[in-house]
Protein backbone atom coordinates (compact mmCIF):
# COMPACT_ATOMS: atom_id res chain seq x y z
CA UNK A 1 0.00 0.00 0.00
CA UNK A 2 2.84 2.41 0.78
CA UNK A 3 4.24 1.86 -2.73
CA UNK A 4 1.02 3.19 -4.20
CA UNK A 5 1.19 6.28 -2.00
CA UNK A 6 4.82 6.83 -2.94
CA UNK A 7 4.03 6.53 -6.65
CA UNK A 8 1.14 8.96 -6.33
CA UNK A 9 3.35 11.45 -4.52
CA UNK A 10 6.09 11.09 -7.14
CA UNK A 11 3.53 11.70 -9.87
CA UNK A 12 2.31 14.87 -8.14
CA UNK A 13 5.88 16.14 -7.88
CA UNK A 14 6.64 15.59 -11.59
CA UNK A 15 7.26 18.68 -13.62
CA UNK A 16 6.53 18.09 -17.30
CA UNK A 17 8.36 20.11 -19.94
CA UNK A 18 6.55 23.29 -20.87
CA UNK A 19 7.10 25.71 -23.69
CA UNK A 20 6.05 26.60 -27.23
CA UNK A 21 5.07 23.97 -29.80
CA UNK A 22 4.88 24.73 -33.51
CA UNK A 23 2.66 22.77 -35.88
CA UNK A 24 3.98 23.78 -39.33
CA UNK A 25 2.17 22.87 -42.52
CA UNK A 26 4.80 21.83 -45.07
CA UNK A 27 2.65 22.78 -48.07
CA UNK A 28 1.50 26.25 -47.02
CA UNK A 29 4.43 26.99 -44.67
CA UNK A 30 1.86 28.28 -42.15
CA UNK A 31 2.88 27.81 -38.54
CA UNK A 32 0.47 27.32 -35.65
CA UNK A 33 1.89 28.18 -32.21
CA UNK A 34 0.74 26.46 -29.03
CA UNK A 35 1.53 27.46 -25.44
CA UNK A 36 1.96 24.22 -23.54
CA UNK A 37 2.28 23.44 -19.85
CA UNK A 38 2.84 19.78 -20.77
CA UNK A 39 4.56 19.46 -24.15
CA UNK A 40 4.43 15.69 -24.54
CA UNK A 41 0.81 15.49 -23.37
CA UNK A 42 -0.33 18.38 -25.56
CA UNK A 43 1.34 17.01 -28.68
CA UNK A 44 -0.39 13.66 -28.14
CA UNK A 45 -3.73 15.29 -27.34
CA UNK A 46 -3.72 17.75 -30.24
CA UNK A 47 -2.57 15.14 -32.75
CA UNK A 48 -5.31 12.78 -31.60
CA UNK A 49 -8.00 15.49 -31.84
CA UNK A 50 -6.76 16.63 -35.26
CA UNK A 51 -6.76 13.07 -36.60
CA UNK A 52 -10.33 12.63 -35.34
CA UNK A 53 -11.39 15.90 -36.92
CA UNK A 54 -12.66 17.15 -33.57
CA UNK A 55 -10.21 19.97 -32.92
CA UNK A 56 -12.36 23.10 -32.74
CA UNK A 57 -10.07 25.71 -31.18
CA UNK A 58 -8.43 26.70 -34.49
CA UNK A 59 -10.47 25.91 -37.59
CA UNK A 60 -7.60 26.82 -39.93
CA UNK A 61 -5.33 24.26 -38.31
CA UNK A 62 -8.04 21.58 -38.46
CA UNK A 63 -8.77 22.39 -42.13
CA UNK A 64 -5.08 22.21 -43.10
CA UNK A 65 -4.74 18.95 -41.17
CA UNK A 66 -7.71 17.46 -43.06
CA UNK A 67 -6.29 18.66 -46.37
CA UNK A 68 -2.64 17.62 -45.93
CA UNK A 69 -2.80 14.97 -43.19
CA UNK A 70 -0.46 14.31 -40.32
CA UNK A 71 2.48 13.69 -42.67
CA UNK A 72 1.97 17.16 -44.11
CA UNK A 73 3.04 18.75 -40.81
CA UNK A 74 6.22 19.23 -38.85
CA UNK A 75 5.74 19.32 -35.09
CA UNK A 76 8.57 21.13 -33.33
CA UNK A 77 9.26 22.37 -29.83
CA UNK A 78 10.46 25.93 -30.44
CA UNK A 79 11.33 26.94 -26.89
CA UNK A 80 11.30 25.39 -23.44
CA UNK A 81 10.30 27.39 -20.39
CA UNK A 82 12.20 26.64 -17.21
CA UNK A 83 10.38 26.32 -13.91
CA UNK A 84 10.81 29.19 -11.47
CA UNK A 85 12.98 28.52 -8.43
CA UNK A 86 10.07 29.75 -6.31
CA UNK A 87 8.16 26.51 -5.63
CA UNK A 88 5.00 28.49 -4.82
CA UNK A 89 4.63 29.68 -8.41
CA UNK A 90 2.19 27.38 -10.17
CA UNK A 91 0.73 29.45 -13.00
CA UNK A 92 3.02 29.96 -15.97
CA UNK A 93 0.34 31.14 -18.43
CA UNK A 94 1.66 34.69 -18.78
CA UNK A 95 5.25 33.50 -19.08
CA UNK A 96 4.23 31.12 -21.87
CA UNK A 97 2.34 33.85 -23.74
CA UNK A 98 5.35 36.14 -23.55
CA UNK A 99 7.60 33.34 -24.82
CA UNK A 100 5.12 32.63 -27.62
CA UNK A 101 5.17 36.31 -28.61
CA UNK A 102 8.97 36.24 -28.74
CA UNK A 103 8.88 33.12 -30.92
CA UNK A 104 6.33 34.68 -33.25
CA UNK A 105 8.68 37.58 -34.02
CA UNK A 106 10.91 35.10 -35.87
CA UNK A 107 8.05 33.77 -38.04
CA UNK A 108 6.28 35.32 -41.02
CA UNK A 109 3.20 33.19 -41.51
CA UNK A 110 1.78 32.06 -38.17
CA UNK A 111 -1.37 31.81 -36.10
CA UNK A 112 -1.84 31.44 -32.34
CA UNK A 113 -3.66 28.25 -31.40
CA UNK A 114 -3.74 28.22 -27.62
C-alpha positions as CSV (number, residue, x, y, z in Angstrom):
1,X,0.0,0.0,0.0
2,X,2.8,2.4,0.8
3,X,4.2,1.9,-2.7
4,X,1.0,3.2,-4.2
5,X,1.2,6.3,-2.0
6,X,4.8,6.8,-2.9
7,X,4.0,6.5,-6.6
8,X,1.1,9.0,-6.3
9,X,3.3,11.5,-4.5
10,X,6.1,11.1,-7.1
11,X,3.5,11.7,-9.9
12,X,2.3,14.9,-8.1
13,X,5.9,16.1,-7.9
14,X,6.6,15.6,-11.6
15,X,7.3,18.7,-13.6
16,X,6.5,18.1,-17.3
17,X,8.4,20.1,-19.9
18,X,6.5,23.3,-20.9
19,X,7.1,25.7,-23.7
20,X,6.0,26.6,-27.2
21,X,5.1,24.0,-29.8
22,X,4.9,24.7,-33.5
23,X,2.7,22.8,-35.9
24,X,4.0,23.8,-39.3
25,X,2.2,22.9,-42.5
26,X,4.8,21.8,-45.1
27,X,2.6,22.8,-48.1
28,X,1.5,26.2,-47.0
29,X,4.4,27.0,-44.7
30,X,1.9,28.3,-42.2
31,X,2.9,27.8,-38.5
32,X,0.5,27.3,-35.6
33,X,1.9,28.2,-32.2
34,X,0.7,26.5,-29.0
35,X,1.5,27.5,-25.4
36,X,2.0,24.2,-23.5
37,X,2.3,23.4,-19.8
38,X,2.8,19.8,-20.8
39,X,4.6,19.5,-24.1
40,X,4.4,15.7,-24.5
41,X,0.8,15.5,-23.4
42,X,-0.3,18.4,-25.6
43,X,1.3,17.0,-28.7
44,X,-0.4,13.7,-28.1
45,X,-3.7,15.3,-27.3
46,X,-3.7,17.8,-30.2
47,X,-2.6,15.1,-32.8
48,X,-5.3,12.8,-31.6
49,X,-8.0,15.5,-31.8
50,X,-6.8,16.6,-35.3
51,X,-6.8,13.1,-36.6
52,X,-10.3,12.6,-35.3
53,X,-11.4,15.9,-36.9
54,X,-12.7,17.1,-33.6
55,X,-10.2,20.0,-32.9
56,X,-12.4,23.1,-32.7
57,X,-10.1,25.7,-31.2
58,X,-8.4,26.7,-34.5
59,X,-10.5,25.9,-37.6
60,X,-7.6,26.8,-39.9
61,X,-5.3,24.3,-38.3
62,X,-8.0,21.6,-38.5
63,X,-8.8,22.4,-42.1
64,X,-5.1,22.2,-43.1
65,X,-4.7,18.9,-41.2
66,X,-7.7,17.5,-43.1
67,X,-6.3,18.7,-46.4
68,X,-2.6,17.6,-45.9
69,X,-2.8,15.0,-43.2
70,X,-0.5,14.3,-40.3
71,X,2.5,13.7,-42.7
72,X,2.0,17.2,-44.1
73,X,3.0,18.8,-40.8
74,X,6.2,19.2,-38.9
75,X,5.7,19.3,-35.1
76,X,8.6,21.1,-33.3
77,X,9.3,22.4,-29.8
78,X,10.5,25.9,-30.4
79,X,11.3,26.9,-26.9
80,X,11.3,25.4,-23.4
81,X,10.3,27.4,-20.4
82,X,12.2,26.6,-17.2
83,X,10.4,26.3,-13.9
84,X,10.8,29.2,-11.5
85,X,13.0,28.5,-8.4
86,X,10.1,29.7,-6.3
87,X,8.2,26.5,-5.6
88,X,5.0,28.5,-4.8
89,X,4.6,29.7,-8.4
90,X,2.2,27.4,-10.2
91,X,0.7,29.5,-13.0
92,X,3.0,30.0,-16.0
93,X,0.3,31.1,-18.4
94,X,1.7,34.7,-18.8
95,X,5.3,33.5,-19.1
96,X,4.2,31.1,-21.9
97,X,2.3,33.8,-23.7
98,X,5.4,36.1,-23.5
99,X,7.6,33.3,-24.8
100,X,5.1,32.6,-27.6
101,X,5.2,36.3,-28.6
102,X,9.0,36.2,-28.7
103,X,8.9,33.1,-30.9
104,X,6.3,34.7,-33.3
105,X,8.7,37.6,-34.0
106,X,10.9,35.1,-35.9
107,X,8.1,33.8,-38.0
108,X,6.3,35.3,-41.0
109,X,3.2,33.2,-41.5
110,X,1.8,32.1,-38.2
111,X,-1.4,31.8,-36.1
112,X,-1.8,31.4,-32.3
113,X,-3.7,28.3,-31.4
114,X,-3.7,28.2,-27.6
